[in-house]
Amino acid sequence: MRTNHDQHQGIASTTWAVVATSIVALGAAFAVRADLAAQQGAGAAQERVAALKQSLQESQQRLRQYEWIETTVVSLKGEEKSRKQMRCYYDADGKIQKLPATTPAATPAAATGGGGRRGGRLKQSVVANKKEELTDYMERAVGLVHQYVPPNPNDIDRAKTAGNIALKPLQAGQVRLELNNYVKPADKMAIDMDTAANRLLAVNVASYLDEPKDAVTLAVQFGALDDGTSYTAQTTLDATAKNVTVVVQNSGYRPVQR
């Protein structure tokens, strides 16, 4: 005859078996839900990437009908060092052509000192080398801007294939695509989109020139022409390591004049 103790043990064993089975079932259910959520998230990201590529391609195609003025201002420690305006348009091969829109202002001649002494010449040489180094840095900073702006559909597709894109919802009607390793290893780019109008709102980039310690950030604002064409209105690059700021503005859009 089974004692009360044996009966209690049997009941306890049965109870734990039921609990264990329930836990396994719940775990499986959660795993399925997580897998479905991941699949839905991946699908939503792919859908949004496709919409972004379509928007970029359509806007770039329509922009071929326009010409505009690109103004690039480079500042050092808050002081403007250069300002350049270029007339921009697309050629028959779809490449952007740039022509000077204004005559560059004459650079003031540097004062010579030292009466021809060796110390004076040495100082002038040091100043000239620093100026050349800074000029080269500024030119490379401007070049970096154009690697990210406007976003390249082919680069976006490459990032998607590599699994380097994530989709995050923002406020109602807006989403953000986050891309890693877009142009350089470990860089980050965030693209904000208006889902209703399917157009770009802003792009923010964390990148660098030569090494990660030489960090730069990009903040990009977009505008829309009367026909809905999206364009890069203003790009601001901050290179804190060198106290250099580069602002690129695009304005004055009008039908191209050949």
N, C-alpha and C positions, 0 to 999 in steps of 0.2 A: 504494500500500500504506500502511495506517495504521501509524504509528510507535507505539512503546510510550507515548510522551508523549500522543499522541492518544487511545490506549485508556484511559490513566489519567484523562484529562479526561472522557471519556465515562462512565466508571464513576462518577467523582466527581459529575458532573451528575445521573446517574440516582439516586445515593444521596441527594443533597440534595433532589431532587424527591420521593423517598419520605418523607424526614424532614419536609419542608414539608407534604406531604399528611397525614402522621400528626399533626403539630401542629395543623393546621386541624381534623382529625377530633376530636382531643382537646378542642380549644377548643369545638367545637360540642357535644360530649358534656357538658362542664362547664357550658356555658350552659343546656342542657336540664335538667341536674340542679339547677342554681341556680334555674331558673324553676319546676321542680316543687317544690323546697323552699320557695320563696316562696309558691307557691299553697297548699301544705300548711300553712305557717305562718299565712297569712291565713285559711284555713279553720278552723284550730284556734282562732284568736283570735275569729272570728265565732261559733263554737260555744260558746266560753266566755262571750262577751258575752251570748249568748242564755240560757245557764244562769244567769248573774248576774242578768239582768233578771227571769227567772222567779222566782228565789229572793227578790229584793227585793219583787216584786209580791205573792207569796204571804205573805211575812212582814208586809208592810204591811196586807194584807187581814185577817190573823189578829190583828194588833195592835189592830184596831178593836174587838175584844171586851174589851180591857183598858184599865185606867187605871193611871197610875204617877206617881211623884214625880220631878220634875226639880229637881236642886240645882245652882245656878250660883254658883261662888265666884270672885271676882276679887281678884287680889293685885297689889301694886305693890312691886317690889324685895323680894319674899319676904314682905311683910306683907299679911295679909288686909284688904281694904278693904270688901268687901261680900259678903253671902251671901243668896241668894234661893231659896225653894222654891216650886214651882208644881205644882198637881195638873193632870195632862195627860190628855186623852182625845180621841177622834175624834168629831166630830158626824155627823149624818145625811148631810152632803155630803162626808164624807171629809176634812175639814179639822181640824187639831189645835186644840183649845181649851185654854187655860191659865188656871187660876184660882189665886189666892194660896193656898198651903197653910198658911202661918203668918202671923201678924201681924208686919209689919216692926218691928224694934227701933227705938226712938227714937234719932235721931242726937244725940249730945252737942252742946250749944250751944257755938259757938266763943267763946272768951274775947275780950272786947273790951278794947282797951288804947288808950293814947295820950290818955285823958281828953278825947276829942272833938277832939283836935288834928288838923290837916290831914294830918300825916305818918302818924298812926295810921289815919285813914280811907283814905288812899292804899294803905297796906300791906294793909288788909283787902280793898280792891278788887282788888289784884293777886292775893291768895290766892284770892279768890272766882272770879276769871277762870280761874286755873290749875285750880282744882277743877272748874269747869264744862267746861273743855277736856278734862280727863282723863276726866270722866264720859262725855262724848260719845264719846271714843275707845274707852272700854271697851264702851259700848253697840254701837258699830259693829263691834268685835271679836267680840262675842257674836253679832251678826247675821251675820258672815262664817262663823262656825261652822255655822250652820244652812243656809248656801248649799251646803255640801259634805256635811253629815251629816244624815240618812243619804243615801247616793248616790241621785240621782234617775234612774230608768230612762230617762226621756225625754232627759236630758242625756247619759247614757251612749250612747244610740242616736245622738244628734247627733254625738258624738265619733267613733263608729264610722263614720258616713257620711262624715265629713271626713277619715278616715284617720289619726286621732290616737290610735290604740290599738295597743299592742304586747303580746305575750304572752311571759312568761318563766317557765320552770320553776323551782321552788324545791326543797325536799326532797321525798321521796316523798309523793305524794298532795296536793301543794300547788302552786298556780301564782300568778303575779302578773300582774295587768293594769295596764299603765302608760298613763295618759291625759295628754295635753298639751292646753293651751288649753281646759280643762274648763269653768271659770267665767269666768276672766279670761285675757287674752293672756299666754302664756309661763308660766302656772302649771303645776304638775305634781301628779298624784295617782296613788298606787300602791295597788291593791286586792289583798290577799292572800285566796285562797279555798281552802277544803277541797274538793277535787274529789269525794271519796267522798260526803260529806254534802251537797255543793252549798250551802255556807253561807259567809258572810263571816267572816274571822278578824281582819283589821286593815285600817285605811286610814291612809295617811300623805300629807300634803299640804304642798307648798311654794307659798305664795301671798303676797299683799300686800293692804293696804287701799286706798290711793290710788295709790301709785307703787311700782315694784319695790324702791326703796331702803327702803321701809317694810315690810320682809319679815316674814312670820309663818309659823309652821309648825303643823301639826295632827297629833296622834297619836291615833288612834281605836282603842279596843278594843271587841270585840263579845262578847255573851253569847247564850245560848240558853235559852228557857223550857222547861218540862217537855214541851210539845207540839212542840218543835223550832223554834218561832218565833224568828228571829234579831232581836236588838235592839241598839241602841247603848248599851253599858254605861258607857263613859267617854270623853270627848273632852278633850284638853289642848291649848290654844292658847298658844304662846309668841310674844310680840311683843318681840323683843330691843331694837328701837329705842326703845321706851318702858318697858322693864323691866316689862311687864305680862304676867301669866299668867292665863288663864281656864280653869277646869276645870268641865265640865258632866257630871254623873252622873245616870243614870236608874236607879231602883230601886223596890222595893215594888210590882211588877206584880201585879195582881189583876183578876178580872172586873169590868168597868165597872159602876158604880152610878149610875143616872140620877137 
